[in-house]
Amino acid sequence: MKEPLKCDRIGCNQDAVYQGHIYGHVKGEDPKDSFLPVNACESHSKSTGFYIEAKLK
Ligand SMILES: [Zn+2]
């Protein structure tokens, strides 16, 4: 059984509805900005800087 993905937004506990990416960098890792894969719920998919790639079933 596949586990439902959760929204990657800090403090959010919703199930992810969209798969996409944000433009930024991981603290302490690559200092250059790049596209990072993230999952988002319905409301956070509308956040600025979130690019939707696919809708999760
Ligand atoms: Zn969310």
N, CA, C, O and the ligand as a Tripos MOL2 file, in Angstrom:
@<TRIPOS>MOLECULE
protein
  229   227    58     0     0
PROTEIN
NO_CHARGES

@<TRIPOS>ATOM
      1 N           0.8460   -1.2060    0.0000 N.3       1 MET1
      2 CA          0.0000    0.0000    0.0000 C.3       1 MET1
      3 C           0.8720    1.2440    0.0000 C.2       1 MET1
      4 O           1.8530    1.3430    0.7380 O.2       1 MET1
      5 N           0.4950    2.1700   -0.8310 N.am      2 LYS2
      6 CA          1.2770    3.3980   -0.9440 C.3       2 LYS2
      7 C           0.8860    4.3890    0.1520 C.2       2 LYS2
      8 O          -0.2950    4.6380    0.3940 O.2       2 LYS2
      9 N           1.8760    4.9310    0.7890 N.am      3 GLU3
     10 CA          1.6180    5.9050    1.8420 C.3       3 GLU3
     11 C           1.2730    7.2510    1.2100 C.2       3 GLU3
     12 O           1.9330    7.6630    0.2550 O.2       3 GLU3
     13 N           0.2720    7.9330    1.7110 N.am      4 PRO4
     14 CA         -0.0590    9.2410    1.1310 C.3       4 PRO4
     15 C           1.0440   10.2550    1.4100 C.2       4 PRO4
     16 O           1.5700   10.3290    2.5200 O.2       4 PRO4
     17 N           1.3770   11.0150    0.4110 N.am      5 LEU5
     18 CA          2.4120   12.0340    0.5800 C.3       5 LEU5
     19 C           1.8500   13.2100    1.3570 C.2       5 LEU5
     20 O           0.6810   13.5740    1.2260 O.2       5 LEU5
     21 N           2.7130   13.7880    2.1650 N.am      6 LYS6
     22 CA          2.3040   14.9560    2.9460 C.3       6 LYS6
     23 C           2.8880   16.2210    2.3240 C.2       6 LYS6
     24 O           3.9190   16.1880    1.6520 O.2       6 LYS6
     25 N           2.2170   17.3090    2.5610 N.am      7 CYS7
     26 CA          2.6950   18.6110    2.1070 C.3       7 CYS7
     27 C           4.0550   18.8910    2.7610 C.2       7 CYS7
     28 O           4.2420   18.6470    3.9530 O.2       7 CYS7
     29 N           4.9780   19.3960    1.9810 N.am      8 ASP8
     30 CA          6.3310   19.6530    2.4960 C.3       8 ASP8
     31 C           6.4560   21.0050    3.1990 C.2       8 ASP8
     32 O           7.5060   21.3070    3.7660 O.2       8 ASP8
     33 N           5.4410   21.7920    3.1720 N.am      9 ARG9
     34 CA          5.4890   23.0960    3.8230 C.3       9 ARG9
     35 C           5.6070   22.8960    5.3340 C.2       9 ARG9
     36 O           4.8500   22.1260    5.9240 O.2       9 ARG9
     37 N           6.5530   23.5870    5.9500 N.am     10 ILE10
     38 CA          6.7780   23.4310    7.3840 C.3      10 ILE10
     39 C           5.5240   23.8150    8.1650 C.2      10 ILE10
     40 O           4.9470   24.8810    7.9500 O.2      10 ILE10
     41 N           5.1170   22.9430    9.0610 N.am     11 GLY11
     42 CA          3.9540   23.2230    9.8880 C.3      11 GLY11
     43 C           2.6430   22.7800    9.2580 C.2      11 GLY11
     44 O           1.5860   22.9000    9.8780 O.2      11 GLY11
     45 N           2.6990   22.2790    8.0570 N.am     12 CYS12
     46 CA          1.4840   21.8420    7.3700 C.3      12 CYS12
     47 C           1.3620   20.3300    7.4610 C.2      12 CYS12
     48 O           2.3320   19.6030    7.2500 O.2      12 CYS12
     49 N           0.1740   19.8690    7.7740 N.am     13 ASN13
     50 CA         -0.0340   18.4340    7.9650 C.3      13 ASN13
     51 C          -1.0170   17.8510    6.9590 C.2      13 ASN13
     52 O          -1.5240   16.7440    7.1430 O.2      13 ASN13
     53 N          -1.2810   18.6000    5.8990 N.am     14 GLN14
     54 CA         -2.2410   18.1620    4.8930 C.3      14 GLN14
     55 C          -1.6200   17.1380    3.9510 C.2      14 GLN14
     56 O          -0.4020   17.0790    3.7870 O.2      14 GLN14
     57 N          -2.4730   16.3430    3.3430 N.am     15 ASP15
     58 CA         -1.9960   15.4330    2.3010 C.3      15 ASP15
     59 C          -1.5930   16.2540    1.0810 C.2      15 ASP15
     60 O          -2.2470   17.2390    0.7390 O.2      15 ASP15
     61 N          -0.5330   15.8460    0.4430 N.am     16 ALA16
     62 CA         -0.0840   16.5480   -0.7490 C.3      16 ALA16
     63 C          -1.0080   16.2410   -1.9200 C.2      16 ALA16
     64 O          -1.4280   15.1000   -2.1110 O.2      16 ALA16
     65 N          -1.3160   17.2570   -2.6910 N.am     17 VAL17
     66 CA         -2.1800   17.1010   -3.8550 C.3      17 VAL17
     67 C          -1.3700   17.3080   -5.1310 C.2      17 VAL17
     68 O          -1.6890   16.7620   -6.1880 O.2      17 VAL17
     69 N          -0.3170   18.1070   -5.0070 N.am     18 TYR18
     70 CA          0.5010   18.4050   -6.1730 C.3      18 TYR18
     71 C           1.9660   18.0770   -5.9270 C.2      18 TYR18
     72 O           2.4840   18.1910   -4.8150 O.2      18 TYR18
     73 N           2.6060   17.6670   -7.0060 N.am     19 GLN19
     74 CA          4.0390   17.4550   -6.9950 C.3      19 GLN19
     75 C           4.6180   18.5790   -7.8340 C.2      19 GLN19
     76 O           4.1020   18.9070   -8.9030 O.2      19 GLN19
     77 N           5.6890   19.1580   -7.3380 N.am     20 GLY20
     78 CA          6.2600   20.2610   -8.0900 C.3      20 GLY20
     79 C           7.6280   20.6100   -7.5640 C.2      20 GLY20
     80 O           8.3340   19.7570   -7.0260 O.2      20 GLY20
     81 N           8.0010   21.8550   -7.7170 N.am     21 HIS21
     82 CA          9.3080   22.2520   -7.2140 C.3      21 HIS21
     83 C           9.2980   23.7270   -6.8190 C.2      21 HIS21
     84 O           8.4330   24.4970   -7.2340 O.2      21 HIS21
     85 N          10.2610   24.0840   -6.0260 N.am     22 ILE22
     86 CA         10.4770   25.4780   -5.6700 C.3      22 ILE22
     87 C          11.8950   25.8300   -6.0840 C.2      22 ILE22
     88 O          12.7490   24.9590   -6.2490 O.2      22 ILE22
     89 N          12.1220   27.1040   -6.2440 N.am     23 TYR23
     90 CA         13.4460   27.5560   -6.6070 C.3      23 TYR23
     91 C          14.1300   28.0660   -5.3510 C.2      23 TYR23
     92 O          13.6510   29.0100   -4.7220 O.2      23 TYR23
     93 N          15.2400   27.4530   -4.9840 N.am     24 GLY24
     94 CA         15.9370   27.8460   -3.7690 C.3      24 GLY24
     95 C          17.1040   26.9220   -3.5260 C.2      24 GLY24
     96 O          17.5150   26.1790   -4.4160 O.2      24 GLY24
     97 N          17.6360   26.9670   -2.3260 N.am     25 HIS25
     98 CA         18.7210   26.0500   -2.0190 C.3      25 HIS25
     99 C          18.5850   25.5070   -0.6070 C.2      25 HIS25
    100 O          17.9710   26.1180    0.2670 O.2      25 HIS25
    101 N          19.1710   24.3560   -0.4200 N.am     26 VAL26
    102 CA         19.1100   23.7010    0.8770 C.3      26 VAL26
    103 C          20.1870   24.2760    1.7780 C.2      26 VAL26
    104 O          21.3590   24.3350    1.4030 O.2      26 VAL26
    105 N          19.7900   24.6960    2.9530 N.am     27 LYS27
    106 CA         20.7340   25.2810    3.9090 C.3      27 LYS27
    107 C          21.8460   24.2920    4.2320 C.2      27 LYS27
    108 O          21.5830   23.1200    4.4980 O.2      27 LYS27
    109 N          23.0800   24.7630    4.2080 N.am     28 GLY28
    110 CA         24.2030   23.9100    4.5750 C.3      28 GLY28
    111 C          24.6560   22.9860    3.4660 C.2      28 GLY28
    112 O          25.6430   22.2650    3.6130 O.2      28 GLY28
    113 N          23.9280   23.0060    2.3400 N.am     29 GLU29
    114 CA         24.3440   22.1510    1.2330 C.3      29 GLU29
    115 C          24.7910   23.0200    0.0690 C.2      29 GLU29
    116 O          25.5970   23.9350    0.2390 O.2      29 GLU29
    117 N          24.2760   22.7370   -1.0860 N.am     30 ASP30
    118 CA         24.6560   23.4890   -2.2720 C.3      30 ASP30
    119 C          24.3090   24.9710   -2.0990 C.2      30 ASP30
    120 O          23.1370   25.3050   -1.9250 O.2      30 ASP30
    121 N          25.2950   25.8560   -2.1440 N.am     31 PRO31
    122 CA         25.0280   27.2810   -1.9610 C.3      31 PRO31
    123 C          24.3400   27.9200   -3.1620 C.2      31 PRO31
    124 O          23.8260   29.0350   -3.0690 O.2      31 PRO31
    125 N          24.3330   27.2180   -4.2750 N.am     32 LYS32
    126 CA         23.6860   27.7600   -5.4680 C.3      32 LYS32
    127 C          22.2060   27.4200   -5.4660 C.2      32 LYS32
    128 O          21.8080   26.3500   -5.0050 O.2      32 LYS32
    129 N          21.3910   28.3320   -5.9830 N.am     33 ASP33
    130 CA         19.9630   28.0640   -6.0780 C.3      33 ASP33
    131 C          19.6900   27.0550   -7.1820 C.2      33 ASP33
    132 O          20.3490   27.0430   -8.2210 O.2      33 ASP33
    133 N          18.7200   26.2270   -6.9320 N.am     34 SER34
    134 CA         18.3190   25.2690   -7.9540 C.3      34 SER34
    135 C          16.8760   24.8570   -7.6760 C.2      34 SER34
    136 O          16.2920   25.2510   -6.6660 O.2      34 SER34
    137 N          16.3190   24.0790   -8.5620 N.am     35 PHE35
    138 CA         14.9540   23.6320   -8.3580 C.3      35 PHE35
    139 C          14.9400   22.4350   -7.4250 C.2      35 PHE35
    140 O          15.6240   21.4380   -7.6540 O.2      35 PHE35
    141 N          14.1500   22.5530   -6.3740 N.am     36 LEU36
    142 CA         14.0510   21.4840   -5.3980 C.3      36 LEU36
    143 C          12.6830   20.8250   -5.5040 C.2      36 LEU36
    144 O          11.6630   21.5120   -5.5690 O.2      36 LEU36
    145 N          12.6580   19.5150   -5.5220 N.am     37 PRO37
    146 CA         11.3680   18.8370   -5.5890 C.3      37 PRO37
    147 C          10.6170   18.9220   -4.2670 C.2      37 PRO37
    148 O          11.1790   18.6510   -3.2060 O.2      37 PRO37
    149 N           9.3660   19.2930   -4.3390 N.am     38 VAL38
    150 CA          8.5280   19.3690   -3.1350 C.3      38 VAL38
    151 C           7.1110   18.8890   -3.4650 C.2      38 VAL38
    152 O           6.7020   18.8390   -4.6250 O.2      38 VAL38
    153 N           6.4010   18.5490   -2.4340 N.am     39 ASN39
    154 CA          4.9940   18.1910   -2.5680 C.3      39 ASN39
    155 C           4.1800   19.2350   -1.8190 C.2      39 ASN39
    156 O           4.6160   19.7480   -0.7890 O.2      39 ASN39
    157 N           3.0110   19.5450   -2.3320 N.am     40 ALA40
    158 CA          2.1990   20.5750   -1.7000 C.3      40 ALA40
    159 C           0.7310   20.1860   -1.6540 C.2      40 ALA40
    160 O           0.2330   19.4680   -2.5210 O.2      40 ALA40
    161 N           0.0520   20.6740   -0.6270 N.am     41 CYS41
    162 CA         -1.3870   20.4760   -0.5230 C.3      41 CYS41
    163 C          -2.0800   21.5010   -1.4250 C.2      41 CYS41
    164 O          -1.4340   22.3470   -2.0440 O.2      41 CYS41
    165 N          -3.3950   21.4010   -1.4800 N.am     42 GLU42
    166 CA         -4.1790   22.2940   -2.3490 C.3      42 GLU42
    167 C          -3.8590   23.7710   -2.1050 C.2      42 GLU42
    168 O          -3.5800   24.5050   -3.0540 O.2      42 GLU42
    169 N          -3.8970   24.2140   -0.8500 N.am     43 SER43
    170 CA         -3.6980   25.6410   -0.5790 C.3      43 SER43
    171 C          -2.2510   26.0640   -0.7760 C.2      43 SER43
    172 O          -2.0000   27.1620   -1.2730 O.2      43 SER43
    173 N          -1.3030   25.2320   -0.4050 N.am     44 HIS44
    174 CA          0.0970   25.6280   -0.5630 C.3      44 HIS44
    175 C           0.5940   25.5080   -2.0060 C.2      44 HIS44
    176 O           1.6600   26.0270   -2.3390 O.2      44 HIS44
    177 N          -0.1580   24.8390   -2.8470 N.am     45 SER45
    178 CA          0.2180   24.7790   -4.2580 C.3      45 SER45
    179 C           0.0590   26.1420   -4.9020 C.2      45 SER45
    180 O           0.6080   26.4000   -5.9730 O.2      45 SER45
    181 N          -0.6950   27.0140   -4.2440 N.am     46 LYS46
    182 CA         -0.9090   28.3670   -4.7720 C.3      46 LYS46
    183 C           0.1100   29.3570   -4.2240 C.2      46 LYS46
    184 O           0.0590   30.5440   -4.5480 O.2      46 LYS46
    185 N           1.0350   28.8800   -3.3970 N.am     47 SER47
    186 CA          2.0590   29.7540   -2.8310 C.3      47 SER47
    187 C           2.9670   30.3020   -3.9130 C.2      47 SER47
    188 O           3.2240   29.6430   -4.9210 O.2      47 SER47
    189 N           3.4450   31.5040   -3.6940 N.am     48 THR48
    190 CA          4.3870   32.1040   -4.6300 C.3      48 THR48
    191 C           5.6640   31.2710   -4.6560 C.2      48 THR48
    192 O           6.1750   30.8630   -3.6130 O.2      48 THR48
    193 N           6.1590   31.0310   -5.8350 N.am     49 GLY49
    194 CA          7.4160   30.2980   -5.9380 C.3      49 GLY49
    195 C           7.2600   28.8010   -6.0510 C.2      49 GLY49
    196 O           8.2480   28.0800   -6.1870 O.2      49 GLY49
    197 N           6.0230   28.3220   -5.9960 N.am     50 PHE50
    198 CA          5.8090   26.8880   -6.1630 C.3      50 PHE50
    199 C           5.3580   26.6150   -7.5900 C.2      50 PHE50
    200 O           4.3720   27.1800   -8.0620 O.2      50 PHE50
    201 N           6.0840   25.7520   -8.2600 N.am     51 TYR51
    202 CA          5.7570   25.4210   -9.6430 C.3      51 TYR51
    203 C           5.1800   24.0160   -9.7060 C.2      51 TYR51
    204 O           5.8560   23.0390   -9.3850 O.2      51 TYR51
    205 N           3.9340   23.9280  -10.1190 N.am     52 ILE52
    206 CA          3.2670   22.6170  -10.1930 C.3      52 ILE52
    207 C           3.7840   21.8170  -11.3820 C.2      52 ILE52
    208 O           3.9140   22.3250  -12.4960 O.2      52 ILE52
    209 N           4.0660   20.5750  -11.1130 N.am     53 GLU53
    210 CA          4.5330   19.6990  -12.1700 C.3      53 GLU53
    211 C           3.4970   18.6230  -12.4970 C.2      53 GLU53
    212 O           3.2790   18.2870  -13.6610 O.2      53 GLU53
    213 N           2.8740   18.0980  -11.4670 N.am     54 ALA54
    214 CA          1.9040   17.0420  -11.6930 C.3      54 ALA54
    215 C           0.9240   16.9790  -10.5380 C.2      54 ALA54
    216 O           1.2510   17.3250   -9.4030 O.2      54 ALA54
    217 N          -0.2770   16.5330  -10.8430 N.am     55 LYS55
    218 CA         -1.2610   16.3630   -9.7900 C.3      55 LYS55
    219 C          -1.1680   14.9370   -9.2960 C.2      55 LYS55
    220 O          -1.1230   13.9940  -10.0870 O.2      55 LYS55
    221 N          -1.1410   14.7840   -7.9830 N.am     56 LEU56
    222 CA         -1.0650   13.4590   -7.3940 C.3      56 LEU56
    223 C          -2.4620   12.8650   -7.3010 C.2      56 LEU56
    224 O          -3.4550   13.5660   -7.1120 O.2      56 LEU56
    225 N          -2.4980   11.5750   -7.4390 N.am     57 LYS57
    226 CA         -3.8140   10.9220   -7.3520 C.3      57 LYS57
    227 C          -4.0930   10.5820   -5.8950 C.2      57 LYS57
    228 O          -5.1460   10.0260   -5.5830 O.2      57 LYS57
    229 ZN          0.3170   22.5450    2.8330 Zn       58 ZN58
@<TRIPOS>BOND
     1     1     2 1
     2     2     3 1
     3     3     4 2
     4     3     5 am
     5     5     6 1
     6     6     7 1
     7     7     8 2
     8     7     9 am
     9     9    10 1
    10    10    11 1
    11    11    12 2
    12    11    13 am
    13    13    14 1
    14    14    15 1
    15    15    16 2
    16    15    17 am
    17    17    18 1
    18    18    19 1
    19    19    20 2
    20    19    21 am
    21    21    22 1
    22    22    23 1
    23    23    24 2
    24    23    25 am
    25    25    26 1
    26    26    27 1
    27    27    28 2
    28    27    29 am
    29    29    30 1
    30    30    31 1
    31    31    32 2
    32    31    33 am
    33    33    34 1
    34    34    35 1
    35    35    36 2
    36    35    37 am
    37    37    38 1
    38    38    39 1
    39    39    40 2
    40    39    41 am
    41    41    42 1
    42    42    43 1
    43    43    44 2
    44    43    45 am
    45    45    46 1
    46    46    47 1
    47    47    48 2
    48    47    49 am
    49    49    50 1
    50    50    51 1
    51    51    52 2
    52    51    53 am
    53    53    54 1
    54    54    55 1
    55    55    56 2
    56    55    57 am
    57    57    58 1
    58    58    59 1
    59    59    60 2
    60    59    61 am
    61    61    62 1
    62    62    63 1
    63    63    64 2
    64    63    65 am
    65    65    66 1
    66    66    67 1
    67    67    68 2
    68    67    69 am
    69    69    70 1
    70    70    71 1
    71    71    72 2
    72    71    73 am
    73    73    74 1
    74    74    75 1
    75    75    76 2
    76    75    77 am
    77    77    78 1
    78    78    79 1
    79    79    80 2
    80    79    81 am
    81    81    82 1
    82    82    83 1
    83    83    84 2
    84    83    85 am
    85    85    86 1
    86    86    87 1
    87    87    88 2
    88    87    89 am
    89    89    90 1
    90    90    91 1
    91    91    92 2
    92    91    93 am
    93    93    94 1
    94    94    95 1
    95    95    96 2
    96    95    97 am
    97    97    98 1
    98    98    99 1
    99    99   100 2
   100    99   101 am
   101   101   102 1
   102   102   103 1
   103   103   104 2
   104   103   105 am
   105   105   106 1
   106   106   107 1
   107   107   108 2
   108   107   109 am
   109   109   110 1
   110   110   111 1
   111   111   112 2
   112   111   113 am
   113   113   114 1
   114   114   115 1
   115   115   116 2
   116   115   117 am
   117   117   118 1
   118   118   119 1
   119   119   120 2
   120   119   121 am
   121   121   122 1
   122   122   123 1
   123   123   124 2
   124   123   125 am
   125   125   126 1
   126   126   127 1
   127   127   128 2
   128   127   129 am
   129   129   130 1
   130   130   131 1
   131   131   132 2
   132   131   133 am
   133   133   134 1
   134   134   135 1
   135   135   136 2
   136   135   137 am
   137   137   138 1
   138   138   139 1
   139   139   140 2
   140   139   141 am
   141   141   142 1
   142   142   143 1
   143   143   144 2
   144   143   145 am
   145   145   146 1
   146   146   147 1
   147   147   148 2
   148   147   149 am
   149   149   150 1
   150   150   151 1
   151   151   152 2
   152   151   153 am
   153   153   154 1
   154   154   155 1
   155   155   156 2
   156   155   157 am
   157   157   158 1
   158   158   159 1
   159   159   160 2
   160   159   161 am
   161   161   162 1
   162   162   163 1
   163   163   164 2
   164   163   165 am
   165   165   166 1
   166   166   167 1
   167   167   168 2
   168   167   169 am
   169   169   170 1
   170   170   171 1
   171   171   172 2
   172   171   173 am
   173   173   174 1
   174   174   175 1
   175   175   176 2
   176   175   177 am
   177   177   178 1
   178   178   179 1
   179   179   180 2
   180   179   181 am
   181   181   182 1
   182   182   183 1
   183   183   184 2
   184   183   185 am
   185   185   186 1
   186   186   187 1
   187   187   188 2
   188   187   189 am
   189   189   190 1
   190   190   191 1
   191   191   192 2
   192   191   193 am
   193   193   194 1
   194   194   195 1
   195   195   196 2
   196   195   197 am
   197   197   198 1
   198   198   199 1
   199   199   200 2
   200   199   201 am
   201   201   202 1
   202   202   203 1
   203   203   204 2
   204   203   205 am
   205   205   206 1
   206   206   207 1
   207   207   208 2
   208   207   209 am
   209   209   210 1
   210   210   211 1
   211   211   212 2
   212   211   213 am
   213   213   214 1
   214   214   215 1
   215   215   216 2
   216   215   217 am
   217   217   218 1
   218   218   219 1
   219   219   220 2
   220   219   221 am
   221   221   222 1
   222   222   223 1
   223   223   224 2
   224   223   225 am
   225   225   226 1
   226   226   227 1
   227   227   228 2
@<TRIPOS>SUBSTRUCTURE
     1 MET1         2 RESIDUE 1 A MET
     2 LYS2         6 RESIDUE 1 A LYS
     3 GLU3        10 RESIDUE 1 A GLU
     4 PRO4        14 RESIDUE 1 A PRO
     5 LEU5        18 RESIDUE 1 A LEU
     6 LYS6        22 RESIDUE 1 A LYS
     7 CYS7        26 RESIDUE 1 A CYS
     8 ASP8        30 RESIDUE 1 A ASP
     9 ARG9        34 RESIDUE 1 A ARG
    10 ILE10       38 RESIDUE 1 A ILE
    11 GLY11       42 RESIDUE 1 A GLY
    12 CYS12       46 RESIDUE 1 A CYS
    13 ASN13       50 RESIDUE 1 A ASN
    14 GLN14       54 RESIDUE 1 A GLN
    15 ASP15       58 RESIDUE 1 A ASP
    16 ALA16       62 RESIDUE 1 A ALA
    17 VAL17       66 RESIDUE 1 A VAL
    18 TYR18       70 RESIDUE 1 A TYR
    19 GLN19       74 RESIDUE 1 A GLN
    20 GLY20       78 RESIDUE 1 A GLY
    21 HIS21       82 RESIDUE 1 A HIS
    22 ILE22       86 RESIDUE 1 A ILE
    23 TYR23       90 RESIDUE 1 A TYR
    24 GLY24       94 RESIDUE 1 A GLY
    25 HIS25       98 RESIDUE 1 A HIS
    26 VAL26      102 RESIDUE 1 A VAL
    27 LYS27      106 RESIDUE 1 A LYS
    28 GLY28      110 RESIDUE 1 A GLY
    29 GLU29      114 RESIDUE 1 A GLU
    30 ASP30      118 RESIDUE 1 A ASP
    31 PRO31      122 RESIDUE 1 A PRO
    32 LYS32      126 RESIDUE 1 A LYS
    33 ASP33      130 RESIDUE 1 A ASP
    34 SER34      134 RESIDUE 1 A SER
    35 PHE35      138 RESIDUE 1 A PHE
    36 LEU36      142 RESIDUE 1 A LEU
    37 PRO37      146 RESIDUE 1 A PRO
    38 VAL38      150 RESIDUE 1 A VAL
    39 ASN39      154 RESIDUE 1 A ASN
    40 ALA40      158 RESIDUE 1 A ALA
    41 CYS41      162 RESIDUE 1 A CYS
    42 GLU42      166 RESIDUE 1 A GLU
    43 SER43      170 RESIDUE 1 A SER
    44 HIS44      174 RESIDUE 1 A HIS
    45 SER45      178 RESIDUE 1 A SER
    46 LYS46      182 RESIDUE 1 A LYS
    47 SER47      186 RESIDUE 1 A SER
    48 THR48      190 RESIDUE 1 A THR
    49 GLY49      194 RESIDUE 1 A GLY
    50 PHE50      198 RESIDUE 1 A PHE
    51 TYR51      202 RESIDUE 1 A TYR
    52 ILE52      206 RESIDUE 1 A ILE
    53 GLU53      210 RESIDUE 1 A GLU
    54 ALA54      214 RESIDUE 1 A ALA
    55 LYS55      218 RESIDUE 1 A LYS
    56 LEU56      222 RESIDUE 1 A LEU
    57 LYS57      226 RESIDUE 1 A LYS
    58 ZN58       229 GROUP 0 **** ****
